Amino acid sequence: MESGENPELSRSGIQIQLPTQPIVRKKGEGGEEAKLGARILAPPSLVACASTLVGTQGHGPPRKGIDGRRQGVSAPSPLFVRKLNTEEKTTLMKYRASCMLTGACALVPAAPSAQPQQSKQNRAPRLASILTVLSALVTACPSAHAALAFSSGYSGTTAYTHSNSDDIYSYDWGSDGKIYLGAINSSYKSGGIYSYDGSSTSTIQAASNTYAGASVVAIGSSIYFNDADFNSKIYRYNIGSSVTTSVSATNYSLGTDGNNLITTGSSDYVTTHLNYYAGGALAGAIDLGGIEGSSGPAAFDMAGNLFYAPGYGDPSIYRWSAIEVAAAVLGSGSPPLTAGGHQWLNYSSSFTSASGVGSLLLDPNGNVLVTLTDFTNPSALVKFSADGSGSFETILTSTDRLGELRLNGGNLYLSETNKIISIIPEPSSTLVALCGFGLFLRRRR
């Protein structure tokens, strides 16, 4: 290892040399030498990926990160990596269609470069942000797809494969039995919203230059989805009339209790708010309160209790009872839902490298299933026990960010790159042996 090299990043193929003399930007070498006093050495393929995702001039529209903040590089679903502001260094998103890239990682053009006369005080955090983004590119670059590894007792089969290579960032089953899904392309723009009836795919919303959202949710005869543009929107597609309406609203993730829509997102760049749309009507949203930090997914259990998990920086899962949620709704946000006294679980001791949660759902037994994500370590699909004790089972891991979790017909599904995977529990060897022994006894009689 050369002097000044960062040992963590070197494992990812990136070397960082910190010279004693300021470096003047030079082009034409294996990467660019920044005017920040450090030389970043990266493989040509990674440099090319960075150029595509970040932009050579650093111009482009800012985007809301997982915490709702408007920022330069953002990571997306459902597998996305986003560059946070300089105070927070970096933020992870759900490409619940990984990089989805879970099928979900969205990087968008960086904010305009700072002017040459910027102060020295501002240079250090900018350097930290650049280094963070480059390290994230190792897993975020769409040139490589995830590799799933199932734990003993589980396997998977493909339930749906998209018509092209665009990742599926989220999906759900409509009241008509069709799968409705959102896709994201290699530029992290919307690859379109589609329905699949088991034999053919129909377009609900065509692919566009709009940054893809993170959620597709079915409520009654409607399908809800969102985008992640500067003025983000929530869309409602009516299955019967095929009419789509929308409303501009700060949001990151969409969820439901079966009848009502709940969203998470931040408008003040500090606190993630949970907003409630009664009956799924895109009007009269009730701000139920919120938690400081990066936005993540929210979900209800069968009893109406609300669970929420930050997408980055807080290894917690929060829970509010159905009574507390009802009181906040009836009181139009008073009393508000807050973090105090509502941490259901802190998973940091069990998953020390996890950066946050990409997708979250509750099974019929009250167990909490989440996709835990990280920049450089494998992501994991984990089932935490309903009792809140912290006991867990790892169902599978992936070399990339994992996508959207859904339950349908009693089966568990996960989006992974451009596929939807059905996760199949397998009988234990002991159970198989006992069944075989019972069959043997039956034949002898």
N, C-alpha and C positions, 0 to 999 in steps of 0.2 A: 504494500500500500504506500502510495506516495505521500509526502508531507502535505498536510492540509486536506487530505481526502476524507470525505464523510463516510465512515464505515457502514452506516445504515443504507445510504443510497447506492453505494458501490455494489451491493448485492443485487440491485435492480438494473445494473448496467450504466449507472450514472455516477460520474466522479466529479467532485467539487474541489477545486484548488483555491485556497485563500491566500493570495500573494500579499507581499508587504507593500508593493507599489500599486497605485490605481492603474487599472487596465483600460486601454483605449479600445473601443469597439472595432473589431476586424471581421471582415466577412471572407467567405471562401474556404473556411476550415470546417472541421467536423463539428459544427455547431457554431454559435456566436459568442463572442466574448462581451459580456455586458459591462456597462460603464458603472457597475455597482461595486467594483473591487473584487470580483470573483470570476473565475472561469468555470463554465459548466461544460463538461465533456459528456456527450451522450451518443449512443449509436445513431447512425444516419437515419434508420427507420423511425426512431423515436423523435429525432429532430423534425422529420417530415410530418409525423403525427402531430407534434406540437405546433408546427406552422399552420397545419390545417385547422386545428381546434382553436388555437389562440389567435392566429392571424399575424402576418408579418409586421403590420403597422399598429396592431393593437386597437383598431377601431371596430365599432359595432355597437348595437343597442345593448344596454345593460339588461340584466335579467334577474328575477327574484330567485334567491337561493332557497335551500330547504327551509330556511328560517324566514323566508319571505323578504329578505333584504335584496335590494337592487344591487347587483354586483357584476363584476366582469366575467370571470370564468366560473361556470356553474356545473356541478356534477349530477332516474331517473331515473327512477324510477328507479315506480315502480323502478337504474343501474347507473346513476349519474354522479359525476364528480364536479363540484363547483368550487371555485376559489372564493373564499370568504373575504370580507374586508380585512385590512391589515391588522386590526385588533384581534380577530379570531383566527387568523392564519388560514383556515380552510374549512370547508363544509362538505359533508357528504350528502348526496341526494339519492332517491329511489330510481334508477333507470329501471324502478320496478320494471323495466324491460332491460337488464343488466348492462352494461357496457362490455339494464336490462339492463350498461352496454353490454334488470333483472330483468338486458332487455331492459339495465337501465342506468345509464350514466350520461349526463348531458353537460358537455362543455360548450360554452358559447364564447363569442369573441370577447377578448379582454377589453377593459376600459382603456381610453386613450392614454398613451404613455405620458408620464409626468414630464414637465418642462425641464430643460437642462439646469435651470437655476434653482431647482428644488433644494430644500435644506438637507443637510447631512442627516438630521434626525429622521427624515422620512425615508432615507435610502435603506436602512436596515430592515424595517418591516416589509418593504417592497421586495428585497432580496429573499426574505423568509418566505414570502408568498410565492415567488417564482420557483424556489427550490421545492416547495411543497407541491406545486402544480406539476412540476416535472417528475417528481417521484410518483405522483398519482397516475401520470400518463402510462406508466408501465402496465397498470391494470386497466386503464381507461381506454387506451387506444383500441379502436374497433377492429383492428386487423386480426385480433385473436379472440376466439369465442371461449366461453366457459367450459370447464370439464367437471361434470358432476360425479361425486363419489358417494354412493348410498351406504348407510350404516347397515350392519347386520340386521336382518329382519325386514328390510325394505327394498323395493325395486321400483322401477318406473316404466311407463309406456307412453308413447306420444299420442295425445288425444287430438291434436290439431297442429298443422304446419302451415304457416303463412305462405301466400303465393309468391313472395319474394324474400330477399334477405333482410328486410327491415325487422328490427326487434319488436316484440310485443311488450309494451310497457305496462298494460293493464287490460283486464277483460272481465266479463261477467255473463251470466245466463239471463236472458230476458224472459218475460212471461210467455212468450211464444216458443220457448225452448231453444231459440237460436243463441249462439255465442256472439257477443258483441265485444269487439276488441279495438284497442288503439295501438298504432304502430309509430315507430320513430326511425328516421333514416340515419345514414352515416354522418349527416351534417347536423343531427340533433334537432331537425325540424320535423313537423308532423308528417308521418307517412300515411295519414288518413285514419278514419274510423270506419269499421266494417262490421257486417253481420255474416254469420256462417250457419247454414241450415242443415249441415251434415253432408251436403253434396256440392254446393256452390257458394261463392262469396259475393256479397253485394256491398256497394259503397254507400255509406251513410254521410260521410264528409270526406271530400277529396283531399289528397295530400296537398300541402301548402308550404309557404315560406314562414309560417308561424311556428314558434318553438313548441314542441310537444309538451303536453301536460303530464300528469302522473297517475290519473285515476279514470277508470270506467266502472260505473256502479249502476245496477238495476234496482228500481223501486217501482213496484206495480207494473203499469203499462208504459213506463218511461225508462230511458237510458240516459244517465248523466255522465258527462266527461268534461275535461277542462283543458286549458292551454297554459303556457308559461310565458306568454309575451309580456311586454312592459305593462300594458293594461290587461291583466289576466281576466279570462272569462270562464263562466260555468255555463255549459250547454245542456239543454234538455231535449231529447229526441222522443217524440211520441210514436210508439210502435204502430198504433192503429192508423194514424193520419200521415205518418212519415214526415211530420213537420218538426223542425228544429228551432227552438227559441233559445235566447241566451241573456245573461246579465253580466255586467262588469263587476267583479268582486275580487278582493284580495283572497287568494286561496292557494294552497299547495296540494293537499290531499282531500279526497272525498270519501265519506263513509255513510253508513245507514244502520238504523235499528230495524229495518224492514218496512217502515212507513215514512220516516222522516229523513231528511238529508242533514248531515253534519260535515263541516269543513274545518280544516286547520290551515293557518297561515298567519303572517305578520304584516301589519301595515305601519307599525312604528319602528321596525327594525330591531326591536328589543324583545317583545313578548309575542309568543305564538298564541293566537286566540282561537277558541272553538266557537264556531257560529252554527246556529240551528235554524233550519228551514222547515217549518211545520208542513207536513204533508208533501214535502218536496217542492212546494211552490217557490219559484225564484223571486221572492219578494218578502219583505218583512223579516229579514234575518235577525235573530236574537243572539247577541254576543253573550255567551255563557261564562266568559272569563278566560283565563289562560295561564301559561307558564312561561317564564323567561327561557330563552334558548331557541335552538333550531327546530323548525317544524318537522313533524313526523306523522305517522298514521294513527287513526283512532278507530275503535271498533266497539261494538256492544256484545254482551253475552246474552244468553237466552232469557235472563231475568231483567234485562234492561240496564245493567250496570255498565258504565262507560270506562273503557281502558284507553290510555294514550301513551305513546312511546316517542320521545324525541328522536330525530333523525341523526343527530350528531352531538357529541360533547357531553351528554348526560346519560350514563348507563342505567337508566331507571325506567320502570313501567309504572304509570300512575293509574289509580282507580277511584272512581266516584260511584256511589251507590245510586240505584234507580231513584230513590227518594230525593237525593241531593240534585240529581239531574232534573227531575220534575219540578223541584222548588225553584231552580234557576230559570227554567223555561216559563213557569207561571209568573215569576217575579221579573220577567224580562231582563234576566241577568243579575238579579239581586235576590238572595246572596249569590255571589259569583263562585264559579269553580276555581279553586286555587291549588297550588302544589302542597301547601302546608298540611301535614298529617295524611297525605294521600299517596305516598310512595308505597306502592304495592310490592315492588321488588327492585333490588339493586343487583344487577347481574355481573358487576365488574370483577368480583372475585372468581367467578366461574369462567368468564370470557374476558381475559385481561386485554386482548388486542382489539376487541370490538369497538367500532366508532359510533354505532347507532343502529337503529332499527329501520328497515326498508319497508316491510309489510307486516301486518298484524291482523290476526283473527282469533276468535274463540270457537272451540269445537263444542259439540252438544254437551260434553261433560264438564265444560268450564275451563278446560286446559287452554293455556295461552300459547299460540304458535306465532313465532316471529322469524324473520330473516335478519340475522345479525351481520353487519357489514364492516369492512375495514379496507384501507387503501392497499396494503401489501400482503396481508395474510388471507387465507381462505375464508370466504363467507360461509355461514352455516344456517341451516333451517333447524330451529330448536323448538321443542315442546316443553313448556314449563308447567309443572303440576298446578292444578286448580286451587290447591290449598295455600299457595303463596309462600311455601316453605323454601322455594329456590331449587328444589329437586327438578331435574330436567332430563330430557332425552334428545340427543342429536340425531336427526333423521337423515341429513345429508350435508355435504359440504361442496363448495364450488370454488374454482380458481378465480372466479369473477363475482360481480355483484349479482345477487339473486333477485328474481322478479316478484310478481304479484301472487299472493296466496288467495285461494278461493275454495269454498266447500260447495259441492253440488251433488245432490242425490246421495249424500252420505260419503262421498269420495273427496279426497284432498287433491287439489291441483296447484301447480306452480308454473309460471311463465319463465322460460329460459331461452334466451336469444329469440329466434323467430318461431318458437314452438310453445305449446301448452302441454305440460307433462302431468299425467295422472300418477300419483304416488301410491304404491300398492304395499300395504302391510303384508308380510309373509308369515305363515305359521312357523313357530319355533321348531327346531329339530326334535325337541322333547315331545311336543304335541303331535308331530307327525309320527313319531315312534309309537306313542300311546294309541293313536288312531289305527296304526297298522297292527298293533298287538290285539286291539279289540276286534278288528276284522278277522284276524287269525283265529281267535277264540270262537267267533260266530260261525266260521266255516267248519270248525271241528265238531260243533254240536249237531 
